[in-house]
Each structure stands twice: as structure tokens, then as C-alpha cells.
């Protein structure tokens, strides 16, 4: 009987080893083919204990089963379920269509697994040792599960299409020759992409990827000491939430539930740049508890991100920059300690509609936050903050922010304009504290009244009849510009008192001008 005829009849080919013959029969039965020894040390696929021929099958035979395997036994569904098996040579299913269900647990691949442009229903490689996974443009109708597996030369999922979930929980992935650990550019995941407690050693690239529900990197550790970016995901689209938050270590249920009391917590940690430019997120981007370790030339870049809620609640990075240029957020949930210091926060064009601080975040610290983002004077962050505070009913705080903006602007002006700015600040606080003008006016009026009363009655000026001498009305007439009470022109000061009168006229004009400037700003603002 020929080999092809034997396959179609379901007979075991003559050239199979004992291990392969057992796999052949388990495939027809749809049962698990378990070659584990029961010793956890020996059965560890990532350990150094050798697995002999009694646990070894050839990759060619595995591919043979998946692409053109024998029919299932009556009443059974054929599937490939292996446990504790060593697969020699390169497993190459490039361009193939695999109908049977595939689940390999605790297996060891001696060479890379090649799945480019292959089509599957569901594939599960659980706790497997894989030199490299090459799966560009792979297509699955169901899940692609790779939890607890180790990929020594990285994985490539460029332009892959995963019908439901992609699971990378507790996987360990090392970089390939290009420096990438996970290359998932253009990948589409129908539902969740879970990579909780993932360890990535290299650049995790998700440029232009699309996730149908949520992307969870809870408790993940991304490290790339070889390049600038540990997570490179510009133009990433997530329909729900991107989680960069803690996870419970050792928990059987990792997908977002609050860990049970006493569970050890592992925070999300990123050692290297994190780039989410032009990302679109349907619900939130959550940095709660995140730890970012950046070099001076590295960034957390959120340029032009659009998201309803940004939860910036991690530890403030000690080095590097946080860039929010052009980002659009509805709710900004943050705490004072999460932001970097002066010169390391950039947010020109950053818009948000509501501030939801977690913990104390007084206005003075919020103004420091704005100042930290503007190495050079830029009115936009101040005006945005004032607008948000005013919309929340905090009118007094909004005025304080706009006053801080004027003071910051003053430092950029030439000396004459700077002097005029100080005059406006001291008198009426640029019009944001108009009550000061009344206080100054009252003080000057009282001082002038006392001074002119002490000086005695001055000489009458020529012309029409004069009103009776009144030091208080005379001082008020000097202070009020434009308005004429008839006293300043009716009496003539002599000697040093002329200088006092001139000073009061000048101060009156200064007060009136600053009040008018403040009123103009108030009206234009309203």
C-alpha cells in the first residue's frame, strides 16, 4: 500500500517511530498524547534535562497530520493534543490550511515554528519552549493562545488576524536579530489581547495594530536595553481599555479581577521608551501603579492620542520625558506625584475637559505642573486649565491660573513693558483682583486728604467762583481722571505740594488704566 493510500485509509505508515505512531493514533481519537514522566524537573520544557527518542516526534510528521492527516475514528473528532513531546526539525506550515484543533502543552521545539499565511481554527501552545515563532499574516478563526511559553528568538505576528483572543500571559519573549521581541505591526485581534505578566526583552512593536476589546499588559515587564523603545505602538486602536496596571502573581484568573487578599502584586514596568502616538482608545488608557524607567533620551510619548479617560496614576519617571502634544482627553485622572519635573513634561495642544485628581493636588502644585510643561512661555496650557476650572465652577482658581499666565508672560517682555506689568500686578493683579484698585484709591485718598489738610489752604486760581476749600474733595479730584469735581482747577498748589499733586494725578491714571485693562480682558474672556 502506498503512503498516501495508507493515510487515507487511516493505517499507520510503516516508517513512523513508536512515539510518532502513538501520536498518530491519538490524533484519530482526538485524545491527549501525553509523554510526560511525572517528574517536574525532567518534564520542564525550558530546563536542561534531555528528552530522548522516546519523547521525540519529527516536525514533518506533525505537519503531515495537520495538513493531510488520517480520518477520525467513528464518533470522534480528530485533533492534535500533545503534552511533554519534543518536536525535532523545523515545523513549517507556511500557507497551509489546518482544520483540526491544535493544543500543545509543555512541549519542546528544537527549531523555529513557521506559520506565515497559514489558516487555523484555534491554536494553543501552552508552556512550550520555542526557538522562534514566525507567523506573519497567520489567520485564526478562534484563539491563538501562547501562555507561559518562551520564545528565545522572538515572535513575528505582522499583519496576523486573530479571530477572537490572543493570549500571551506569563510568556517570556527574547529579541530577534532586528532587536524586536514581538513584531505585531498591523495585527488584528477580534476580542482581547492579554499579555499579563509578560516578560519582553527587546522592542515590543504593535504599530497600527487593532484590538477589538481590551489590551491588557497588567503586571508585564517590558525591557529593552538595546534600543530606545520597549513598547512601540503608534496608531494603535483599542476599542475598550489599555491596561498598564498591576496584576496578582500566581493567580489563576489574571484577566482584570482584583487579586485576592494576600496575593503578591506585580506592577507594570517599562524599562525603555513607550510610544503610543496617534492611538485611539474607546474607554481609557490606565497607568495606575505603572513604573516607567527611562533614560534621558527616552520618552513616554502620547502625541495626538484620543481617549475618553487617561488615568495617569503611576510613579513619576525620574528621567526622560512625558509628551502629550496634541492629545485629546475627556477626563484626566492624575495625581501630583505621577508627573515629571520641569523641562521633562511637554503638552502643547493637549486638551482635556475634566480634571479628576486622586489625592491632594492643590492649585499651587497644578500651576507648577503647567510651568513644568512650558520651558518657554506658552499661553495654551494656562488657558486650558483655566477653562476647565471655570467649567467646574472654580472661578476663583481660574482667575489665579490666568494671573499666573500673565506673570509668566511678563518675564518674556522688554524692560519697559515688564515694569508696566509689575505696576498692573501690584495694583489690580492684571485686573483679576479689581478690589485692589479700590484699596489703593482709598489709601491714596486718605493720605492726600491728610497731607493737604496739613498743608493748609492753597491759593485760589484765577477765573470763576471757587468752591469752598475741602482737602478731601481736592485729593479725590486729583485722583479721578476724566471726572472733574471742580476742586483741582480752583486751587493752586505751591512749592513741594505741586509734586504731591502731580504724583496723585499720575497714580490715578495708572490705577484707572490697569482697571480698564483688566476689565477689557474680563469682557473678552466672557
Backbone torsions as a table, in degrees:
resi	resn	phi	psi	omega
1	UNK	NA	134.9	179.0
2	UNK	-71.6	163.6	-178.4
3	UNK	-62.8	-43.1	-179.9
4	UNK	-63.9	-41.6	178.8
5	UNK	-64.5	-36.5	177.7
6	UNK	-63.6	-39.6	179.1
7	UNK	-63.0	-45.8	-176.9
8	UNK	-66.9	-30.5	179.2
9	UNK	-81.7	-15.0	-179.6
10	UNK	89.7	3.1	178.3
11	UNK	-72.7	149.6	178.6
12	UNK	-76.1	124.6	177.6
13	UNK	-60.2	152.2	-174.5
14	UNK	-71.0	-26.6	-171.6
15	UNK	-90.5	11.2	-179.7
16	UNK	-83.0	145.0	173.1
17	UNK	-74.9	172.5	-180.0
18	UNK	-61.7	-41.4	179.6
19	UNK	-64.9	-40.1	-179.2
20	UNK	-70.8	-36.3	178.1
21	UNK	-64.5	-39.5	176.7
22	UNK	-64.9	-39.8	176.9
23	UNK	-62.4	-39.2	179.9
24	UNK	-59.5	-47.4	-178.4
25	UNK	-68.2	-39.6	178.3
26	UNK	-64.1	-34.7	177.6
27	UNK	-61.4	-44.5	-179.7
28	UNK	-68.0	-32.3	179.0
29	UNK	-79.6	-21.0	-174.3
30	UNK	73.6	23.5	-178.2
31	UNK	-104.6	169.0	179.6
32	UNK	-78.5	131.3	175.6
33	UNK	-100.5	103.5	-170.6
34	UNK	-107.1	116.6	177.5
35	UNK	-112.8	18.4	179.0
36	UNK	-70.5	153.9	-177.4
37	UNK	-94.6	-15.7	-175.3
38	UNK	95.5	-12.0	176.6
39	UNK	-95.2	116.3	-174.8
40	UNK	-61.1	-34.3	-179.5
41	UNK	-69.5	-45.1	-179.7
42	UNK	-67.6	-37.4	-174.4
43	UNK	-83.0	-4.2	180.0
44	UNK	-66.3	114.1	-177.9
45	UNK	-67.5	-17.8	-178.8
46	UNK	-97.3	-3.1	-178.6
47	UNK	-83.4	-177.7	-176.7
48	UNK	-99.3	2.1	-177.8
49	UNK	-71.7	128.0	-177.2
50	UNK	-70.8	145.1	173.2
51	UNK	-110.4	123.3	-174.4
52	UNK	-84.4	-170.5	-177.7
53	UNK	-64.4	-22.7	178.7
54	UNK	-68.4	-14.3	178.7
55	UNK	-119.3	14.6	-173.1
56	UNK	-113.4	134.7	171.4
57	UNK	-127.8	152.4	179.6
58	UNK	-81.2	142.0	179.5
59	UNK	-60.9	-32.0	-179.0
60	UNK	-62.8	-37.0	-179.6
61	UNK	-71.8	-37.9	177.0
62	UNK	-61.2	-46.3	179.3
63	UNK	-63.0	-37.7	179.4
64	UNK	-59.8	-45.6	179.4
65	UNK	-62.4	-43.1	-173.6
66	UNK	-73.9	-34.4	-175.0
67	UNK	-92.9	-33.7	-174.9
68	UNK	-149.9	47.8	-174.6
69	UNK	-76.4	172.1	-179.1
70	UNK	-71.0	160.7	178.9
71	UNK	-68.6	153.9	177.4
72	UNK	-69.2	154.6	174.2
73	UNK	-66.0	160.1	-178.0
74	UNK	-57.6	129.9	178.8
75	UNK	78.8	6.9	-179.8
76	UNK	-118.5	163.3	174.3
77	UNK	-118.1	121.2	-178.2
78	UNK	-66.8	140.6	177.4
79	UNK	-160.5	156.7	179.4
80	UNK	-106.9	106.8	-179.8
81	UNK	-126.9	106.5	-176.3
82	UNK	-117.2	146.0	176.9
83	UNK	-141.0	126.0	177.8
84	UNK	69.2	33.4	-176.7
85	UNK	-108.1	140.0	173.7
86	UNK	-96.1	127.6	-178.5
87	UNK	-111.8	114.2	-176.7
88	UNK	-88.8	161.1	179.6
89	UNK	65.7	-175.7	-176.4
90	UNK	-88.9	127.0	176.7
91	UNK	-88.0	108.8	-172.9
92	UNK	-120.7	110.3	177.4
93	UNK	-117.5	26.6	-174.5
94	UNK	-54.9	126.2	175.3
95	UNK	73.9	0.9	-176.6
96	UNK	-85.0	163.0	175.0
97	UNK	-114.1	116.3	-175.8
98	UNK	-107.5	115.2	-179.7
99	UNK	-87.8	-41.7	-176.4
100	UNK	-64.7	154.2	173.7
101	UNK	-69.3	139.2	-176.2
102	UNK	-124.3	123.4	176.1
103	UNK	-145.4	115.9	178.7
104	UNK	-119.0	125.2	-176.5
105	UNK	-122.9	129.1	176.8
106	UNK	61.5	32.8	-178.6
107	UNK	-98.2	160.8	-178.1
108	UNK	-124.5	118.8	176.2
109	UNK	-95.8	129.9	-179.4
110	UNK	-80.2	-28.0	178.8
111	UNK	-133.8	178.3	-173.5
112	UNK	-64.1	157.2	175.6
113	UNK	-104.7	123.8	-176.3
114	UNK	-113.2	117.2	-179.2
115	UNK	-129.6	23.3	-176.3
116	UNK	-61.7	132.8	176.6
117	UNK	60.8	16.9	174.6
118	UNK	-82.1	158.4	180.0
119	UNK	-122.7	132.3	-178.1
120	UNK	-131.9	165.0	165.5
121	UNK	-86.2	-69.1	177.1
122	UNK	-138.3	140.2	179.0
123	UNK	-129.6	130.5	176.2
124	UNK	-131.6	119.4	171.7
125	UNK	-116.7	98.5	-172.7
126	UNK	-104.8	122.9	177.0
127	UNK	54.6	46.0	179.6
128	UNK	-105.4	155.5	174.6
129	UNK	-104.0	117.6	-173.9
130	UNK	-128.7	120.9	177.6
131	UNK	-57.4	-41.0	177.7
132	UNK	-165.5	144.0	175.1
133	UNK	-111.7	115.8	178.1
134	UNK	-109.0	104.2	-173.2
135	UNK	-140.0	43.4	176.4
136	UNK	-63.7	135.1	176.7
137	UNK	60.9	22.9	174.3
138	UNK	-68.1	150.6	-177.4
139	UNK	-131.0	123.9	175.0
140	UNK	-122.9	138.6	175.1
141	UNK	-76.8	-29.4	179.6
142	UNK	-113.9	-131.4	-173.1
143	UNK	-89.8	156.3	163.7
144	UNK	-122.7	106.8	-176.7
145	UNK	-109.5	126.1	179.1
146	UNK	-132.4	36.7	-174.2
147	UNK	-69.6	144.6	175.2
148	UNK	61.4	7.6	177.9
149	UNK	-83.1	160.0	178.4
150	UNK	-121.8	133.8	-178.1
151	UNK	-121.8	104.1	-170.7
152	UNK	-74.5	-23.6	179.9
153	UNK	-120.2	25.1	176.6
154	UNK	83.7	178.3	176.1
155	UNK	-138.8	145.6	179.5
156	UNK	-120.9	117.9	179.0
157	UNK	-124.8	29.9	-178.0
158	UNK	-57.3	128.0	177.8
159	UNK	58.9	22.4	176.4
160	UNK	-70.4	154.5	176.5
161	UNK	-124.9	111.0	-179.7
162	UNK	-105.5	119.3	-172.2
163	UNK	-63.9	-39.7	-179.3
164	UNK	-123.4	-96.3	-172.6
165	UNK	-109.4	145.5	169.2
166	UNK	-113.0	118.2	-177.4
167	UNK	-112.7	123.4	176.1
168	UNK	-126.3	23.8	-176.2
169	UNK	-58.7	129.4	176.6
170	UNK	61.7	15.1	175.2
171	UNK	-73.3	155.0	175.8
172	UNK	-123.0	121.9	-173.9
173	UNK	-127.9	124.9	177.3
174	UNK	-101.4	164.3	-173.1
175	UNK	-74.6	156.9	173.0
176	UNK	-95.8	-168.0	-176.9
177	UNK	-67.2	-23.2	178.1
178	UNK	-86.8	-2.1	179.2
179	UNK	93.7	1.6	-179.4
180	UNK	-97.9	138.7	172.7
181	UNK	-87.8	-52.0	178.6
182	UNK	-123.8	119.1	176.2
183	UNK	-106.6	100.5	-178.0
184	UNK	-121.5	31.0	-178.9
185	UNK	-61.0	132.9	177.5
186	UNK	73.3	7.9	-177.8
187	UNK	-71.8	147.2	176.1
188	UNK	-122.9	126.8	177.5
189	UNK	-118.7	122.9	-173.9
190	UNK	-64.8	-36.4	-179.1
191	UNK	-124.6	-110.7	-174.1
192	UNK	-94.8	144.1	166.8
193	UNK	-111.8	106.3	-178.8
194	UNK	-107.1	120.9	177.0
195	UNK	-132.5	51.5	-177.0
196	UNK	-78.3	136.1	-176.9
197	UNK	60.9	22.3	175.1
198	UNK	-65.7	144.0	170.0
199	UNK	-115.3	118.7	-179.5
200	UNK	-118.7	122.4	179.9
201	UNK	-113.2	87.4	-174.2
202	UNK	140.5	-167.0	-179.5
203	UNK	-88.1	124.2	172.9
204	UNK	-92.7	112.1	-172.7
205	UNK	-111.1	119.7	178.8
206	UNK	-128.7	42.4	-177.2
207	UNK	-64.9	124.3	177.4
208	UNK	69.2	16.3	179.7
209	UNK	-76.0	156.5	179.5
210	UNK	-129.3	129.5	179.6
211	UNK	-121.2	124.8	-171.9
212	UNK	-71.6	-25.4	178.8
213	UNK	-125.9	-97.0	-176.4
214	UNK	-123.4	154.7	175.3
215	UNK	-116.4	114.2	-175.5
216	UNK	-111.4	118.2	171.8
217	UNK	-115.9	34.1	179.9
218	UNK	-58.1	129.0	176.1
219	UNK	68.9	6.0	-178.6
220	UNK	-72.0	153.9	175.4
221	UNK	-124.5	111.0	-178.7
222	UNK	-107.9	120.9	-177.9
223	UNK	-131.2	133.1	175.4
224	UNK	-143.4	81.7	177.5
225	UNK	-74.9	-2.8	-174.8
226	UNK	-96.6	-13.9	-177.2
227	UNK	-150.9	-173.5	-174.2
228	UNK	-82.5	-27.8	-171.3
229	UNK	-116.0	130.2	171.5
230	UNK	-93.6	-33.0	174.3
231	UNK	-130.8	115.7	-178.0
232	UNK	-116.6	98.4	-172.9
233	UNK	-137.1	55.7	174.2
234	UNK	-69.7	150.9	178.9
235	UNK	59.1	29.0	174.9
236	UNK	-75.8	136.2	177.0
237	UNK	-118.9	122.2	176.9
238	UNK	-126.4	120.1	-174.1
239	UNK	-67.3	-26.8	179.6
240	UNK	-116.9	-103.1	-168.3
241	UNK	-125.8	142.2	169.5
242	UNK	-99.5	116.9	-178.2
243	UNK	-101.8	119.9	173.5
244	UNK	-122.3	60.7	-166.6
245	UNK	-127.0	175.9	-179.9
246	UNK	-72.2	162.3	174.5
247	UNK	-138.2	155.4	176.6
248	UNK	-82.1	127.7	-179.9
249	UNK	-81.8	130.7	179.0
250	UNK	88.7	-3.0	179.6
251	UNK	-77.0	135.9	178.3
252	UNK	-71.1	-31.6	-179.9
253	UNK	-104.5	109.4	-174.1
254	UNK	-103.5	-14.4	-166.8
255	UNK	-80.5	65.0	164.5
256	UNK	93.6	-6.9	-179.8
257	UNK	-75.8	153.2	176.5
258	UNK	-67.0	125.4	-178.3
259	UNK	-61.4	147.7	178.9
260	UNK	-63.9	155.6	-179.3
261	UNK	-59.1	134.5	-178.5
262	UNK	91.8	-8.5	178.4
263	UNK	-71.9	134.4	177.4
264	UNK	-71.0	133.9	-175.4
265	UNK	-102.7	135.6	173.4
266	UNK	-118.7	123.6	-178.4
267	UNK	-81.6	155.9	170.0
268	UNK	-66.8	132.5	-178.8
269	UNK	-135.3	131.0	179.8
270	UNK	-125.9	111.5	176.9
271	UNK	-103.7	92.0	-175.2
272	UNK	138.3	170.4	-177.7
273	UNK	-64.6	152.2	179.9
274	UNK	-130.5	117.7	-173.3
275	UNK	-120.8	118.0	178.6
276	UNK	-124.9	28.4	-175.5
277	UNK	-54.8	140.0	175.0
278	UNK	61.4	21.7	178.9
279	UNK	-75.0	154.2	177.1
280	UNK	-126.9	123.0	-175.9
281	UNK	-130.0	129.5	-172.5
282	UNK	-74.2	-33.5	-178.1
283	UNK	-116.2	-60.9	-172.4
284	UNK	-161.0	160.3	164.4
285	UNK	-118.0	118.1	-169.1
286	UNK	-113.6	113.2	177.2
287	UNK	-104.5	19.7	-175.0
288	UNK	-58.8	118.6	179.0
289	UNK	77.2	4.9	-177.4
290	UNK	-68.8	147.2	177.0
291	UNK	-120.0	118.8	-178.9
292	UNK	-110.8	124.0	179.4
293	UNK	-115.8	105.6	-173.9
294	UNK	-118.0	148.7	167.7
295	UNK	-84.2	172.0	-175.9
296	UNK	-61.3	-29.9	-177.6
297	UNK	-96.7	11.1	-178.3
298	UNK	-107.9	159.1	-173.0
299	UNK	-137.9	151.4	155.4
300	UNK	-95.2	104.6	-171.5
301	UNK	-106.4	117.2	177.5
302	UNK	-121.0	37.5	-178.5
303	UNK	-61.2	128.6	173.6
304	UNK	59.1	23.1	174.9
305	UNK	-68.3	143.8	175.1
306	UNK	-123.0	120.4	-176.4
307	UNK	-156.4	139.7	177.5
308	UNK	-63.9	-33.5	-177.6
309	UNK	-143.5	126.2	174.7
310	UNK	-110.7	114.5	-179.9
311	UNK	-100.4	91.7	-176.4
312	UNK	-96.2	83.3	-170.0
313	UNK	-128.4	23.2	178.0
314	UNK	-88.4	-168.3	175.1
315	UNK	-80.8	134.0	177.9
316	UNK	-61.5	127.5	179.8
317	UNK	-63.9	138.4	-178.3
318	UNK	-78.8	-23.8	178.7
319	UNK	-136.2	176.7	179.1
320	UNK	76.4	-169.8	-173.8
321	UNK	-130.0	153.9	169.1
322	UNK	-115.0	121.8	-174.5
323	UNK	-119.3	122.4	-179.9
324	UNK	-121.2	23.1	-174.6
325	UNK	-58.3	124.6	175.8
326	UNK	73.7	3.8	179.8
327	UNK	-70.7	149.9	-179.7
328	UNK	-126.9	118.3	-175.0
329	UNK	-131.6	141.5	174.5
330	UNK	-84.4	-58.8	179.5
331	UNK	-111.2	122.7	174.6
332	UNK	-103.0	106.6	179.3
333	UNK	-100.9	117.1	-174.0
334	UNK	-150.3	173.5	171.1
335	UNK	-136.4	156.1	-172.4
336	UNK	-59.4	-38.0	-174.6
337	UNK	-75.7	-7.5	-176.4
338	UNK	-83.5	-17.0	-174.3
339	UNK	-93.8	148.6	177.1
340	UNK	-75.9	172.5	-176.8
341	UNK	-82.3	-176.1	-176.9
342	UNK	-55.7	139.4	178.2
343	UNK	84.3	-6.7	-177.8
344	UNK	-119.6	11.8	174.8
345	UNK	-126.6	125.6	-178.3
346	UNK	-128.3	123.9	-179.8
347	UNK	-146.6	44.8	172.2
348	UNK	-64.9	132.9	-179.3
349	UNK	77.6	5.6	178.8
350	UNK	-76.3	124.4	-179.2
351	UNK	-120.3	141.2	175.8
352	UNK	-147.2	153.1	-175.3
353	UNK	-104.6	-28.8	-178.4
354	UNK	-138.9	141.8	174.1
355	UNK	-106.2	128.8	179.5
356	UNK	-128.0	78.3	-178.2
357	UNK	-69.5	140.1	174.9
358	UNK	-104.1	111.2	-174.8
359	UNK	88.9	178.9	-177.1
360	UNK	-62.5	129.2	175.6
361	UNK	-147.4	71.5	-176.2
362	UNK	-63.8	163.0	-175.4
363	UNK	-60.2	-36.5	-179.8
364	UNK	-59.9	-40.3	178.3
365	UNK	-73.0	-32.8	177.2
366	UNK	-65.8	-36.2	176.4
367	UNK	-68.2	-35.4	174.5
368	UNK	-64.5	-35.9	176.6
369	UNK	-60.7	-44.1	178.2
370	UNK	-66.6	-43.9	-179.4
371	UNK	-62.4	-35.9	179.2
372	UNK	-64.6	-25.0	-177.6
373	UNK	-89.6	-4.4	-175.5
374	UNK	-129.9	83.5	177.0
375	UNK	-58.9	-37.2	171.2
376	UNK	-113.5	155.0	-174.8
377	UNK	-59.1	129.0	176.0
378	UNK	-143.6	119.3	-175.8
379	UNK	-73.0	-22.0	-171.3
380	UNK	-57.8	-49.0	-179.0
381	UNK	-60.8	-36.9	178.3
382	UNK	-67.0	-45.1	-177.7
383	UNK	-67.6	-36.1	176.9
384	UNK	-64.2	-46.1	179.3
385	UNK	-62.1	-43.7	179.1
386	UNK	-62.4	-41.0	179.8
387	UNK	-63.0	-42.3	179.7
388	UNK	-66.7	-41.9	178.9
389	UNK	-64.7	-41.0	179.7
390	UNK	-65.5	-40.2	178.6
391	UNK	-64.1	-27.1	177.4
392	UNK	-89.2	7.9	178.3
393	UNK	84.7	7.8	-179.3
394	UNK	-95.5	67.6	-175.8
395	UNK	-64.8	-39.5	-178.8
396	UNK	-64.5	-44.0	177.9
397	UNK	-64.1	-36.9	178.0
398	UNK	-62.0	-40.6	177.7
399	UNK	-65.2	-37.1	177.8
400	UNK	-63.3	-37.6	179.2
401	UNK	-66.3	-44.0	-179.8
402	UNK	-68.0	-33.3	174.3
403	UNK	-64.7	-41.5	177.0
404	UNK	-62.8	-35.1	177.1
405	UNK	-62.3	-44.6	179.9
406	UNK	-64.4	-38.6	179.0
407	UNK	-66.8	-37.7	177.8
408	UNK	-68.1	-38.9	179.0
409	UNK	-64.9	-35.9	-177.4
410	UNK	-57.8	-33.4	-177.4
411	UNK	-68.3	-15.3	-179.9
412	UNK	-94.9	-2.3	-172.9
413	UNK	-90.1	159.5	173.4
414	UNK	-67.2	166.3	-173.0
415	UNK	-55.1	-44.1	-177.5
416	UNK	-64.1	-46.3	179.3
417	UNK	-67.3	-33.0	178.0
418	UNK	-66.2	-40.5	177.6
419	UNK	-62.0	-43.6	177.8
420	UNK	-63.4	-34.8	176.7
421	UNK	-64.7	-43.3	177.1
422	UNK	-61.7	-39.1	178.7
423	UNK	-60.9	-43.9	178.1
424	UNK	-65.7	-37.0	-178.9
425	UNK	-67.6	-47.4	-177.1
426	UNK	-66.1	-33.1	-174.5
427	UNK	-84.8	-62.2	-175.2
428	UNK	-126.4	17.7	179.1
429	UNK	50.6	51.0	178.5
430	UNK	58.9	26.2	178.4
431	UNK	87.0	-4.7	-179.7
432	UNK	-85.6	-9.7	173.2
433	UNK	-132.0	70.3	-174.3
434	UNK	-64.0	-19.5	178.1
435	UNK	-61.0	-24.6	178.6
436	UNK	-61.8	-34.4	-178.9
437	UNK	-61.8	-41.9	178.6
438	UNK	-63.7	-38.9	179.2
439	UNK	-64.4	-47.5	179.0
440	UNK	-61.7	-41.0	-179.7
441	UNK	-63.3	-42.0	-179.9
442	UNK	-65.1	-40.5	-179.6
443	UNK	-65.5	-46.2	-179.8
444	UNK	-65.9	-38.2	179.0
445	UNK	-63.9	-45.3	179.5
446	UNK	-64.3	-43.7	-179.4
447	UNK	-65.1	-42.2	178.8
448	UNK	-65.2	-40.4	179.8
449	UNK	-61.7	-45.0	179.2
450	UNK	-65.0	-41.3	-178.8
451	UNK	-64.2	-45.0	-177.9
452	UNK	-72.3	-29.7	174.6
453	UNK	-66.7	-37.8	178.3
454	UNK	-69.0	-35.4	-177.9
455	UNK	-70.2	-21.4	-178.1
456	UNK	87.0	179.7	-174.5
457	UNK	-73.9	123.5	178.5
458	UNK	-78.9	176.7	178.8
459	UNK	-74.6	146.0	177.8
460	UNK	-76.3	139.9	176.7
461	UNK	-79.6	154.8	179.8
462	UNK	-69.3	162.0	175.4
463	UNK	119.5	-145.2	-174.2
464	UNK	-69.4	-179.7	-178.3
465	UNK	-64.1	143.8	-176.1
466	UNK	-101.9	147.4	171.9
467	UNK	-71.5	159.5	177.7
468	UNK	-59.0	147.1	-179.5
469	UNK	-64.8	125.8	178.3
470	UNK	-141.3	106.5	-175.8
471	UNK	-57.0	-38.1	-177.6
472	UNK	-67.9	-45.5	179.5
473	UNK	-69.0	-32.4	177.8
474	UNK	-65.1	-44.7	178.9
475	UNK	-64.2	-40.1	179.5
476	UNK	-65.7	-37.4	179.0
477	UNK	-65.0	-35.3	176.9
478	UNK	-68.9	-37.2	-175.2
479	UNK	-75.4	-31.9	-174.7
480	UNK	-88.8	110.2	177.6
481	UNK	-74.1	156.4	177.7
482	UNK	71.7	-49.7	-178.2
483	UNK	-75.0	129.7	-179.2
484	UNK	-112.3	114.7	177.1
485	UNK	-91.9	-1.2	176.4
486	UNK	84.5	3.6	-177.4
487	UNK	-100.2	-38.9	-176.3
488	UNK	-63.3	-36.1	-179.0
489	UNK	-85.9	-8.7	-177.2
490	UNK	-93.2	-11.1	-177.0
491	UNK	-132.3	143.5	-173.0
492	UNK	-112.8	114.9	177.0
493	UNK	-78.6	152.7	-179.1
494	UNK	-128.2	155.3	174.2
495	UNK	63.1	-140.0	-177.5
496	UNK	-66.1	-20.5	-179.6
497	UNK	-67.6	-22.0	175.3
498	UNK	-64.0	-38.4	177.9
499	UNK	-65.2	-37.8	177.0
500	UNK	-64.0	-43.8	179.0
501	UNK	-61.6	-42.8	179.0
502	UNK	-64.0	-39.2	179.1
503	UNK	-63.7	-39.2	-179.9
504	UNK	-68.6	-37.8	176.5
505	UNK	-63.0	-44.6	-179.9
506	UNK	-63.2	-44.5	179.3
507	UNK	-64.7	-35.8	177.0
508	UNK	-62.5	-41.5	177.8
509	UNK	-66.5	-39.4	178.7
510	UNK	-61.3	-46.4	179.4
511	UNK	-62.2	-44.9	-178.4
512	UNK	-64.0	-39.3	-179.0
513	UNK	-68.0	-42.4	179.8
514	UNK	-66.7	-38.4	176.4
515	UNK	-63.5	-42.3	179.3
516	UNK	-63.9	-40.8	178.7
517	UNK	-64.0	-42.1	177.9
518	UNK	-65.0	-41.3	178.7
519	UNK	-63.8	-37.3	178.2
520	UNK	-63.3	-43.5	177.8
521	UNK	-63.5	-40.1	-179.5
522	UNK	-64.5	-43.4	-179.7
523	UNK	-67.0	-42.6	179.6
524	UNK	-66.4	-33.0	178.3
525	UNK	-67.7	-39.1	180.0
526	UNK	-75.8	NA	NA
